[in-house]
Amino acid sequence: MLQINELTFDAWGRRFFDKATVSLPPGAKVGLIGRNGVGKSTLFKLILGHLVAAGDEISLPKNARIGSVDQEHPATPVSLLDTVLEADEERHALLTRLETADPEEMGEIWGRLIEIDSDSAPSRASEILAGLGFSQDDLQRPMSEFSGGWRMRVALAAALFAEPDMLLLDEPTNYLDLEGALWLEARLKKYPHTALIVSHDRELLNNSCTHMLHLAVGKLELYTGGYDDFEKRRAEKARLQLSAKAKQDAERAHLQSFVDRFKAKASKAAQAQSRMKRLAKMEPVATTIEERVAPFTLPSPPKPLAPPLIRLEKADVGYEAGRAILKNLNLRMDLDDRIGLLGVNGAGKSTFAKMIAGALDVQKGELHRDKKMKVGWFHQHQIEAMDPNDTPLEIVRRAMPDASESSRRSRLAQWGLNFDKQDTTVANLSGGERARLLLNLVAMDAPHVLILDEPTNHLDIDSRRALLDALNDYEGAVLLITHDRSLMELVADRLWLAADGKVVPFDGDMDDYAKFVLERAKQAVKPTQVAREPAKAQAAPAPAASKKVAVEPLRRKVEAAEQVMNRKTRDLAELEAQLADPQLYVKTPAKVPELEKRRDNAKAKLDEAEAAWIELAEQLAEAEG
């Protein structure tokens, strides 16, 4: 479908592509992956013609339609449904011609409209919009009534509805909630043409893509399979490269030794010259060079507080008196809780986070919280609100007024902002660098509770893994809101669902929630609309794909359960160490009953975690067998 041959492109004082060559097969769903700033968006601009290379290095079939989501849809008076329908340019042009066509021309126009199944277009558009979070009542509302984030969803809906031959999506889940991301994942699987997707969402890449296109050091390399398959093959390739390099280095040393010993002897001069020529011709073995990913620093609270940290009893919360967003909340949060907050946009997740952070009071009922409790709160709008003329060093000066300049710079370096970035204005930092700075800042004072609202929007896959590692080492409570399903699965021990003006525990795991979301999206479309969907949309997945889907979620569950078990083991070990200290019974004997109670509770939780891990491991072994 897409052919790139010997592409070389320089811009802004650097080389993005150096004789890069690749061919994408028709109908492939390809994830374009690589570190932040490596040139993924630049490749999109070259394909779209917004940037021009030196020659004809990029080619597509003649008359191939390219579709992309470059920006939010404009705020026009046109209705939501009509805006999406107009994305099918041929259908829109035929209907426009029909209004003024001569009678003899109408038959031809109607024939083409029937051929492209024009009558089913409204139902197809409605199904896409419902999947992206729009209600049936929204369909006739004008575009001008929707915010920028929702108009981005409309632009995505229009691109999916138009079904171009080559669909380009750049971080499509960044402006979606988890529910929208789950729906998009399922939709892309059955997209009928070729799609090239820039994404750092591991689940999307694993479950929707047939190929990975890796961009590094100016080269493009295509791998079959999802992201997990890519990682395994990449690691194997690096291992083989290192092995080949070790062999070559040994051979080079052997040849050089012979030359050094015999080049001065007349009887061995010819052999020495032969080996020197062989040394000169030896091409060095290229090895995979991975950039270091700076870790996140999330210090744990120095002293645990008595449980619960937060308790809600029949609490209502909202912004206007008498108009509660969430009602009758009966929940509690302890120090070792890892809670994933689910729910569609507008269900009250951010309102709940503000209340936990102490930025919003309850209107009714009771909110009990420890007065000593410190909260670290990261939300995505903090990045947008940063002063573009500020610098990381100035920000840290305000956060660490009593520290020396060297310790401030050292702290920034630990966070992944090296010396030349520390005096760079925020406007010139990447989104990932801003996110790193803010995530480390909110956790700097070792809070008892970390509230993370969409923390991964600007982070690449390796940085997301570094954040996951930091969260698993962090010993406070976590409230996580994210569309990154992988992060949610590996961090959250419990799931809460915000829906219908309430927040309640969700009985199930992320696979259950994915089924719940997709079923709800189907029911959001009228039955007559669903019945008129093309038969291809109802096709069952291939047996091989079904097996992969069955095994991969189990593997992730086992990994998540193991993380929980390790954390519970550490908690129990710390409590037993305190109880084993003889000084405890001399200096503070009053603490002994409380510590024994906490130890018994920790042991019970560890037993539960071990049982869950064993059960999942057995299920995985059975599935793999």
Disulfide bonds with the S-S distance in Angstrom:
none
